[in-house]
């Protein structure tokens, strides 16, 4: 999360990146010991090279690679489910 926006990262040489360019609708599901997260959103490439680098580094990834590709998630809907309940957003 940066400046109130949610981002994910990949590299532009991966098939998933090319799929997102063709169809920006994505779903993300993560499960761990403390609960689950499910997000559906639209993912759009970050066009500003400096913001792309900053977002990528904020995710703990190495931005020395030329093909970094941060994606801004828009129209985010989903939930976080923990043992104490579910929070929708």
Secondary structure as a PSIPRED ss2 file (coil, helix, strand):
# PSIPRED VFORMAT (PSIPRED V4.0)

   1 X C   1.000  0.000  0.000
   2 X E   0.000  0.000  1.000
   3 X C   1.000  0.000  0.000
   4 X C   1.000  0.000  0.000
   5 X E   0.000  0.000  1.000
   6 X E   0.000  0.000  1.000
   7 X E   0.000  0.000  1.000
   8 X E   0.000  0.000  1.000
   9 X E   0.000  0.000  1.000
  10 X E   0.000  0.000  1.000
  11 X E   0.000  0.000  1.000
  12 X C   1.000  0.000  0.000
  13 X C   1.000  0.000  0.000
  14 X C   1.000  0.000  0.000
  15 X H   0.000  1.000  0.000
  16 X H   0.000  1.000  0.000
  17 X H   0.000  1.000  0.000
  18 X H   0.000  1.000  0.000
  19 X H   0.000  1.000  0.000
  20 X H   0.000  1.000  0.000
  21 X H   0.000  1.000  0.000
  22 X H   0.000  1.000  0.000
  23 X C   1.000  0.000  0.000
  24 X C   1.000  0.000  0.000
  25 X E   0.000  0.000  1.000
  26 X E   0.000  0.000  1.000
  27 X E   0.000  0.000  1.000
  28 X E   0.000  0.000  1.000
  29 X E   0.000  0.000  1.000
  30 X E   0.000  0.000  1.000
  31 X E   0.000  0.000  1.000
  32 X E   0.000  0.000  1.000
  33 X C   1.000  0.000  0.000
  34 X C   1.000  0.000  0.000
  35 X E   0.000  0.000  1.000
  36 X E   0.000  0.000  1.000
  37 X E   0.000  0.000  1.000
  38 X E   0.000  0.000  1.000
  39 X E   0.000  0.000  1.000
  40 X E   0.000  0.000  1.000
  41 X E   0.000  0.000  1.000
  42 X E   0.000  0.000  1.000
  43 X E   0.000  0.000  1.000
  44 X E   0.000  0.000  1.000
  45 X E   0.000  0.000  1.000
  46 X C   1.000  0.000  0.000
  47 X C   1.000  0.000  0.000
  48 X C   1.000  0.000  0.000
  49 X H   0.000  1.000  0.000
  50 X H   0.000  1.000  0.000
  51 X H   0.000  1.000  0.000
  52 X H   0.000  1.000  0.000
  53 X H   0.000  1.000  0.000
  54 X H   0.000  1.000  0.000
  55 X H   0.000  1.000  0.000
  56 X H   0.000  1.000  0.000
  57 X H   0.000  1.000  0.000
  58 X H   0.000  1.000  0.000
  59 X C   1.000  0.000  0.000
  60 X C   1.000  0.000  0.000
  61 X C   1.000  0.000  0.000
  62 X C   1.000  0.000  0.000
  63 X C   1.000  0.000  0.000
  64 X C   1.000  0.000  0.000
  65 X C   1.000  0.000  0.000
  66 X C   1.000  0.000  0.000
  67 X C   1.000  0.000  0.000
  68 X E   0.000  0.000  1.000
  69 X E   0.000  0.000  1.000
  70 X E   0.000  0.000  1.000
  71 X E   0.000  0.000  1.000
  72 X E   0.000  0.000  1.000
  73 X E   0.000  0.000  1.000
  74 X E   0.000  0.000  1.000
  75 X E   0.000  0.000  1.000
  76 X E   0.000  0.000  1.000
  77 X E   0.000  0.000  1.000
  78 X E   0.000  0.000  1.000
  79 X E   0.000  0.000  1.000
  80 X E   0.000  0.000  1.000
  81 X E   0.000  0.000  1.000
  82 X E   0.000  0.000  1.000
  83 X C   1.000  0.000  0.000
  84 X C   1.000  0.000  0.000
  85 X E   0.000  0.000  1.000
  86 X E   0.000  0.000  1.000
  87 X E   0.000  0.000  1.000
  88 X E   0.000  0.000  1.000
  89 X C   1.000  0.000  0.000
